[in-house]
Amino acid sequence: RLIVGGKTFRDWKSVEVTASSTESARSFTLDVAEGAIGLMNAEWVCKPGTECEIYAGDDLLLKGVIDDYEPSFSGTT
């Protein structure tokens, strides 16, 4: 699950969390399916400075604040 600004979001296709031994910041990439509840509507607030947490089951993978948000879209309609 992904918690952004205190709101919980689910129903994505995949998430990739990257950690490096040479950089202190971790990063993540979220692949969202069309129609994912909460992720692609007005509730989606992913602004720099917003707190976020990413979990795999009950395991916390990442906790911090968003530094940068770079949305991209692919596919056809």
Salt bridges, closest charged atoms under 4 A:
GLU53 OE2 - LYS63 NZ 3.94
